[in-house]
Amino acid sequence: MAGGSKSPMSNVGVARGVTAICQLLILAIAVAVIAINRYQLTDVYLIWWGNYYNSYVTCSYNPDSITPCQYLYALGALAIVMGLIASIFQCVSRGKTITLAKLDIAISAVMLAWWIAGGVYFTVMYNDVPKDNNAPADTDLPYSYMRAINALSFTAVGLASVSLIASVWGLMQAKEAMSGGYLPEQQQPPQVPVYAPPPGAYAYQTPAPGYPAPGYPAPGYPMPGYAAPGYPVPPPPAGYPAPPAGYAQPPAGYPPPPSAYPPPPPQA
């Protein structure tokens, strides 16, 4: 393009790259959220009664309910599933630029809404957690990990926003590339130009007066100078050979033989 700017197809590649990086980082955040939830925010207690035991699961957000920790698992799991779906479509839909751009928009929009809901929910849950006279260090609750969940959630919100913007821009560039014939899926096979000769180009040309042109021998036998290499020019025929004995008269209307032809013998 003029001015050294990139072509629409180059911009599509940039948008796809930004989207892929954002989705990869969101996938890493999802794994980190699940790990923090499993090892820092969820506790499993075993109470033994002789040979039997009961297990109890508690969540640091609410000792009476494990719903917040279950929601954390769902928050990370859905992000991982959406990332895998995007990766699969990247492989099976290679070359379908418009389709992939629309898929990236859908995944980015779902991730944005999902992480906004998660970030707001766990921020509210963190604010509702009881604190000893505003001194979290005096409690046994993992406040730092709760704040880490909040930070990771809103980081994912920012990445999903960038991914959504890049995907929309990539779709716009892909449509522009399609209209300009840059996309392979829109290229038409080359058309063979049909040659249209000018009028009269192949019309029959009338011969010039005195045809054949000078320098060509007049028709007749033999052509002057015609002979095989090393052989003389054959003489013209002296007449027709004699017919066999008993040659019958030609039917009426048949032209007479040449003057040099011998007469037929009398009939017996």
Rosetta blueprint (number, residue, H / E / L):
1 M L
2 A H
3 G H
4 G H
5 S L
6 K L
7 S L
8 P H
9 M H
10 S H
11 N H
12 V H
13 G H
14 V H
15 A H
16 R H
17 G H
18 V H
19 T H
20 A H
21 I H
22 C H
23 Q H
24 L H
25 L H
26 I H
27 L H
28 A H
29 I H
30 A H
31 V H
32 A H
33 V H
34 I H
35 A H
36 I H
37 N H
38 R H
39 Y H
40 Q H
41 L H
42 T E
43 D E
44 V E
45 Y E
46 L E
47 I E
48 W E
49 W E
50 G L
51 N L
52 Y E
53 Y E
54 N E
55 S E
56 Y E
57 V E
58 T E
59 C E
60 S L
61 Y L
62 N E
63 P L
64 D L
65 S L
66 I L
67 T H
68 P H
69 C H
70 Q H
71 Y H
72 L H
73 Y H
74 A H
75 L H
76 G H
77 A H
78 L H
79 A H
80 I H
81 V H
82 M H
83 G H
84 L H
85 I H
86 A H
87 S H
88 I H
89 F H
90 Q H
91 C H
92 V H
93 S L
94 R L
95 G L
96 K L
97 T H
98 I H
99 T H
100 L H
101 A H
102 K H
103 L H
104 D H
105 I H
106 A H
107 I H
108 S H
109 A H
110 V H
111 M H
112 L H
113 A H
114 W H
115 W H
116 I H
117 A H
118 G H
119 G H
120 V H
121 Y H
122 F H
123 T H
124 V H
125 M H
126 Y H
127 N H
128 D H
129 V L
130 P L
131 K L
132 D H
133 N H
134 N H
135 A L
136 P H
137 A H
138 D H
139 T L
140 D L
141 L L
142 P L
143 Y H
144 S H
145 Y H
146 M H
147 R H
148 A H
149 I H
150 N H
151 A H
152 L H
153 S H
154 F H
155 T H
156 A H
157 V H
158 G H
159 L H
160 A H
161 S H
162 V H
163 S H
164 L H
165 I H
166 A H
167 S H
168 V H
169 W H
170 G H
171 L H
172 M H
173 Q H
174 A H
175 K H
176 E H
177 A H
178 M H
179 S H
180 G L
181 G L
182 Y L
183 L L
184 P H
185 E H
186 Q H
187 Q L
188 Q L
189 P L
190 P L
191 Q L
192 V L
193 P L
194 V L
195 Y L
196 A L
197 P L
198 P L
199 P L
200 G L
201 A L
202 Y L
203 A L
204 Y L
205 Q L
206 T L
207 P L
208 A L
209 P L
210 G L
211 Y L
212 P L
213 A L
214 P L
215 G L
216 Y L
217 P L
218 A L
219 P L
220 G L
221 Y L
222 P L
223 M L
224 P L
225 G L
226 Y L
227 A L
228 A L
229 P L
230 G L
231 Y L
232 P L
233 V L
234 P L
235 P L
236 P L
237 P L
238 A L
239 G L
240 Y L
241 P L
242 A L
243 P L
244 P L
245 A L
246 G L
247 Y L
248 A L
249 Q L
250 P L
251 P L
252 A L
253 G L
254 Y L
255 P L
256 P L
257 P L
258 P L
259 S L
260 A L
261 Y L
262 P L
263 P L
264 P L
265 P L
266 P L
267 Q L
268 A L
